[in-house]
C-alpha cells in the first residue's frame, strides 16, 4: 500500500505521536511518502500526484486537514484525518482516536464514508486576488473570526484555552446588518456573526446546533442575533445540556437556516475564518457545498 502523508509541523503543541504512527504503518510494509507544509509550497504542489496513492494522511489542525481534503477531493483517494492540531474539530466529529496504533489501523483497514465539503470564495470575478479555500467543519464571518484572530499567538502555548481568551477579549463584538443569499433567497437580519457549519460539534465538543448531517448536501447557516457575547450564554448553556442529554434543541439568540449556496454581505464588513484559519479579507464572501465530495477513513463507531 502506498501512503502519502502531508504534515504540518507547526500545528498543535507537539508531534501528537505521529512518528509512532509511521512506525506502525512501516511495519506492515506500507510505502510512505512524507511531505511537509512550508511557507513556499502550495497544497496543490504537495498533493500533485495524490491519485497515485492508496491513502492520503492529513496530519495537522483543521485548516491543514481541510486544505488537503480540498486539494484531493476529485481523486477519490480516501483521507485519514490525523489529529495533530489545537482543536481537531473534524477528528472530534468523526470520533477519531488519538492513539497512534489505532489510527494506523484505521489508515490501513478502516471503513470509508463520503462527506460534504465546503468551498469559500472571496473576491469578485476578475479580481486577481480572488481565492478559493476548502473547509470541512465550519466557516464564518464576525465574532468567531475575531476569536480566531486573538487566539493565533496563544495556541502554541496554552492550546484550546486560547479560544476562551479570544472570546473574553471580544465581549463587545461588532454588530452588523447582514444580507444573506441562501440558494437564491434573500434574508435580511443583523447580529455579531454568521457561522456556516457542515459538522455540528465545535470547540469543547459543544454542538452548535441540535443536529446536523454532514452528508446531506446542505450547510446549516447560524446567525448569532445578539448584541454582545454575554447574550450568547443561554445558547452555550443549551449546547452543554444538549451534549449530555441530547434533548435540548433550542439555541436562544440563534437564527438557523439551511442552504447549499451562501453569500454573506455585512455592513460594516466583517473578518472571515474557515476551520480556524483567519483570512486576510473581509465580507462579502460566498460559500458552496459539494455533496459527498470527499472520502474519509473513519472508525467503525462513526456511522
Secondary structure, 3 states (H helix, E strand, C coil): CEEEEEECCCCCCCCCCHHHHHHHHHHCCCEEEEEECCCCCCHHHHCCCHHHCCEEEEEECHHHHHHHHHHHCCCCCCEEEEECCCCCHHHHHHCCCCCHHHHHHHHHHCEEEEEEEEEEEECCCCCCCCEEEEECCEEEEEHHHHHHHHHCCCHHHHCCHHHHHHHHCCCCCCCEEEEEEECCEEEEEEECEEEEECCCECHHHCECCCCCCCCCCCEEEEEECCCCCHHHHHHHHHHHHHHHHCCCCCCCCEEEEEECEEEEEEECCCEEEECCEEEEEECCEEEEEEEEEEEEEECCCCC
